[in-house]
Each structure stands twice: as structure tokens, then as C-alpha cells.
Amino acid sequence: MGRIHRWGMILAFLVIIGCAYIGIKMVFIEDKDSEVPSVTGMQLVDAVDALQERGLLAKVDKVDSPMPADTVVSQNLSAGEKVSKGKVVLLRVSKGGAIQPIPDVRGLKFEEGVKKLSEAGFKVDKITRVTDRLKPSGTIIAQNPASPQQVAANCMVSLLVSSGTSGESSFVTMPDLRGQDQESAIAMIEQLGLRLGQTSDAPSTSMPIGSVLSSRPKGGAKVPAGSLVNLTFAREPLASEAAPDVPPSNDQDKERAEAVRKVVIKEAAPTTIPSKIPATEEPVIKKTEPAKTEPVKTETPKAETPAPAPTPKPAPAEPAAPTKNAKVRYQVPPLTKPLSLKIEMTDDSGTRVLKDGMANSGEYISMNVPYTGEARITIFLGGDFVWQDRYN
């Protein structure tokens, strides 16, 4: 009886070992008797049929692709790979029409480039014309988004077009530089194809020290490409310039301006003021008296100094001016990495920074900003001047 029991135990142990072996083989040891077919580029229905014929299963993942709808873009298992039957193959299938390649229109004439983009299903958004000595007028210099790359089918394309070097198209619009610091003003000039001319300074209490007080040509003027731009920067007024009757620096009659300046400073020696001051009120100087007795007579010229007083014209404050809203809209172009973005506004109340931070590729900036009088919006991307808008 004990012998039968012992053989029964051995038989049961062998059965357990056999079952364990079969289970391990089924779970951990694949019977690689099926070869993965190549289904990339096939229609989804055909690809699934091809997999099922090999005893494989398919899992579908819809993705954006320029390929026709329901076309297999890729598969996770390589063609020819040995796998066990019942293996799941991941198929990435095109949604169709969501993304497509943008054509390269650089170097084409503007009309030809627009036609080529239109035929590909794209529309032109913004056109910027710049002076280029190397490209003929009307030639497309750059595009945004650039080619080659896959973009959304409804993407708007901006073009940079050459305006040539001669004729009306070679003129550029002078930006309003008032309130800009020296470095920013010079950068804006150079990026527009203009050159820095003479620089000077003048006293000012309305502009920050070191900022642009005025420019020649003035902002908004159309000037030939390559023109010289003279800048005047604001500085702190001197003690002698604090008086309201100091003659202006842009007085065209230098002899008269110098004479008025001497009278204002009350020099001991009398000075004759040429023209423009009534001769009937000119002080009478006695030839027999020494020069030291003349300071009393300088009071008479002092009365004449109001003539140049109207020339200083500080910008009148307009507290009652109605407040308007500027709709600022800016689309950051495609970038390989984030860049610094700075947006400034200058209106009758002064200059202020609306945004100063990092911008990501394709980021859309939208803001409504109140302003008084006339305003201008200046945009810098990566430290470079890229755009300026005016609001009246």
C-alpha cells in the first residue's frame, strides 16, 4: 500500500513539472514562426488584411501627415522581423490633409511666388518690403514659415520682398525714434538700410537723459535707402539754460542768437543785437563814459529779450484728451529656441514697456492697451528691431 502511494506522489510531481514547463514556454518563450510584412504606404484595410494573414493583430493610431487619408505612415515592427502569432503591430495612419509641405518661393518674383503658394493651398498674410542691393525689385528674399518643413494646411505665409535700390521702391519709411535709447535707435536705423549721421545733444526736461530727442529726417518721412540720419539726444539742462528766455539751439540767425545769449547772461560789455530787435529801443551808449558805467544800460537790452521767448515749445499736457485703445497683435515666427521679446509703447504720457520676457516659437501676442494722443508700438525680438505700428 505504501509503495502505491509513493508512485502516486512521483506521478503527481511529474505532472506539475510538465504543466510548469508548458506554461513557461507559452508565456516567456515565443514561438517565432511569423514574419512581419511591410505595410507602410498601404491603405489601412489592405494593411490589416496582410497582418491577419500572418496571424498578427493591428492597432491603429491616427496622426497628422501630408499623405492621403487612411494611408499607413509607419509601423512599430520592422518588416521581416520574426514574431509569434497573435503579436500586435502598431500602425500609424494618416488623418489626411492636416499637414503638408510648404513650397520654397525664395528667389521668385512676387507674383510667381504668390501663385505657387496659392496652388499649394496657402494664403499670403503679411508682405514686408525692404531695400536689398543684391536682389532685384519684386524678388522674394525670405518667407515665414520657411521651407522645407511640414506645416498646417491653413497656415498663413509672410513674405519679405526686395524693393530694389532705385526708383520709388527704394524709399523707406523713417521710424519715430523719440524716446528710444541710443543703442536701440542705431539698431533700428541700420536694420532699415539707413546710416547714422551726426549726433548731438540738447537740454530737455521732458525726455529721459540719453534718449532720442529728435531726428533728421523726422519719423514717418519717406527717405531713400542708405540716407544719413542725424540724431539729437536729451541731456540735463545746464544752469545757464534753465532760464525760459534762452534762445533755441536751432535758431538760424546765429549772430543774433549769440547776441541775445550775451544779454541774457548780463555781460558787462554792451552787445549790439543785429536785426529783428526794434532799432528805436536800442540802448544809447555815451562815448565819453567808461565801460564800467554801462551795466546800468544793459537793463534796456534785457527788456528786449522776450523776442526769442516764444521759441521753446514744450509739449502741452493734455489731461482732457480722450483715452483710446491700441489693439496690439503679434505672431512670433518659427524659432529653434525661445528668444527675448520686448514690446514698448510711446504716447503723449511717455514711454512704457508692455511686455519684456521670453517668447516661444509661434506664440501669439494679443493685448489691448489704452493710450492718449498719438502712440507708436515698437517690437524687438532677440534684441533686434522687427516691427513698429502707429496709432492715431
ABEGO torsion letter per residue (X at the ends): XAAAAAAAAAAAAAAAAAAAAAAAAAAABBBBABBBBBABGBBAAAAAAAAAAAGBBBBBBBBBBABBBGBBABBABBBGBBBBBGBBBBBBBBAEGABBBBBBABGBBAAAAAAAAAAAGBBBABBBBBBBAABBBGBBABBOBBOBBBBBAABBBBBBBBAEABEAAABBBBBBABGBBAAAAAAAAAAAGBBBBBBBBBBBAABBBGBBABBOBBBGBBBBBGBBBBBBBBBBBBAAAABAABBBAABABAAAAAAAAAAAAGBABBBBBBEGBBAAABBBBBAABBAAAAAAAAAAAAAAAAAAAAABBBBBBBAABBBBBBBBBBBBBBBABBBBBBBBBBBAAEBBBABBBBBBBGBBBBBBBBBBEBBBBBBBBGGBBABBBBBX
